[in-house]
Amino acid sequence: MELGRLEYLQALVTEFQVTDSAEAKEQVLANLANFAYDPKNYEYLRQLQVPDLFLDALTEDSETLVEFAVGGLCNLCLDKTNKDYILEANGIEPIINCLSSSNEETVMSAVTTLMYLTTPQSRQQTTALPVVECMLRFSLSASRRLSNLATVFLEDYCTPLQVEEARNLSKHTAVGIPLPKD
């Protein structure tokens, strides 16, 4: 007998929660992130509290788990209900923390997720000075993908004043979030 969609997703979530294998956890989270790409799954994923699972995984030590978790959130937040949920669950800060990852995929997903999560209410958080500073650095990255995405963020989500303020601030400080390795 073939499992229904909800049952299958439930089995994945259960496997993630009970397995001790780091590799199995990564594989399951990758699968859940892929399922988060399909709007048909949004309701089921919410029922199974997968947005919380992704948010919790952002603080894992495993770079791979963080990559899949932020990728899953990126896929989920195209839906307004999911977006609101992530915002209400204080998801912006852990996503901003992903900007310091050395994994370019994680950083790309984090930047994209911040774009999707930007609303009139969340803009102050998603375009806070440290984030804008970080985007300025990313816009200078050797990676075309990252520099282009950061440039779009700066042009479409930040005010010229915010960008100017971040530019002035970064002239006076050497500390910052390192660029991800290629």
N, C-alpha and C positions, 0 to 999 in steps of 0.2 A: 504494500500500500504506500502510495506517495504521500509524504508529509505536506500539509498545507503551509502556506507562507509564514503565518504566525508561529506555527509549531516549529518550523525549521529555524526561524530567527530565535525562538525561545531556546532551542537546543544549542545554538551558537552561544547565546548569552550564558547559559548554564555551564557549557564547556569552559568558557572564559573564566567563570567564577570558581570552578572546582579544580581545574588542571594545575599541576605544579610545574609543568613544562613551559619554560620561557618561550621556546619555539612555537608550541601550540597556541599560547596566548597571543603571540605576534600574528600567527596565521588567522586566528579567529577574529582579531581586531581588524586585520586587513579585509577580511570578508565582510564584517559589519560596516566598515567604512565604504566598501563598494556598494553594499545594499542601501546605504544612506544616500546614494546618488539617484535612486529611483523614487519619485514622488509616491508611487503605489505603496512604498514601505514606510512612509513617514509616520502614519498612525500607529502601525505595529511597533515601530522602533520607540515611539513615545510611550506606548503601553508597557514596553519592556524596560523602560528607563535607560535606553541606550545613550541619550544625550548626557546623562549623569555618568555613565560608564566612560564615555569619551572624555568628559571634563576631569574625572578622577585620574584617568590615564595620563593626562598632561603633566602630572607631577611624578611619573614613574622615572626610574633611573635609566631605563632602556630607551635609547634614542629611537629605536624602531617603533616601540609602542607609542611614543610621543608623536612620531611622524604619522602613524596611522590614525591616532586619536584626533589630531588637529585636521587631518584630511577628512575624517568622518564629520567633524563639526563644520568644516567648510562646505561639505555636501549638504548637510542638514539645514544650514541656516539660509538656504535659498527659500525655504518655506517660512511664511510669516509666523506661524505658531511656534515653530522650532526656534526661530530667531528671537522671539519674545522670551521664550523659555530660557535660552542661553543667556540673554541679557539679565533676566531676573535672577538667574542662578549665579550672578557675578562672574560670568565666564570671560569677560574681557581681559581682566588682569592675567589669568593663567595663559591666555592666548598671546598677550603682549610678551610674557616671559619666554614664549617660544621663538621670539625674534632673535634671541641670543644663542639659538642652537647653531651648532657647526654643520648641521645637515641642511643643505639648500632646499630640499623638498619640504622640510618642516617649515622653514622660513617662508617659502613661497605660499604654502597653505595658510600660514599665520597672517601674512599680509593680506591675502585674498579674503580670509575670514573677517579680518578687521574691516575691510571695505564693505562686505555684506552686512556686517553688524552695525554699521554707522547709520544712525537715525538722528533726527534733531535732538532727541533726549540723550543719546549715547555719544554724540560727536565730541563732547568735551573730554571724554575718556579715550575714545579711539584715536583722537588727534592731539593727545596731551604732548607737551613739549618733548619729553624723552622719546616718544614714538616718532615725532616729526624729525628730530635729530637723527634717529636711527634710519629713517627713510632717506634722509639726505646722504648718509654714508652709503646706504644700499644703492642709491642712484649713481654712485661712482664705482660700483662693483664691476669687476671684469666679466662677470656673468651677464650676458645680454638679457636673459629672462628676468633676473633679479633687478637689474638697473631699470629696465623698461617698466616693470611692475611698480617699483618704488616711485618712478617718475609719474606714473598715472596716479598713484596715491597722493603724491604731493600736489599735482595739478588739479585733481578732481575732488579731493576730500579735505584739503587744507586751504586756509586763506593765505594770500600773499604775506600778510602780517605774521602769521604763525611760522611760515617758512623763513622769513627774514629774522625773526626772533631766534629760531633754532640755529640759523647760520651764524648769527652773532655770538650765540652761546658756545657753539662748537669751536669757534675761533679761540676761545679762552680756556678750553679744557682739552686735555689729552685723553681723558678716560672715556670709555664708551663700550658699546656692544661690538664685539669683533665681527668681521665679515665671515659668513659661512665659508667653509672650505669647499672647493669644487668637487 
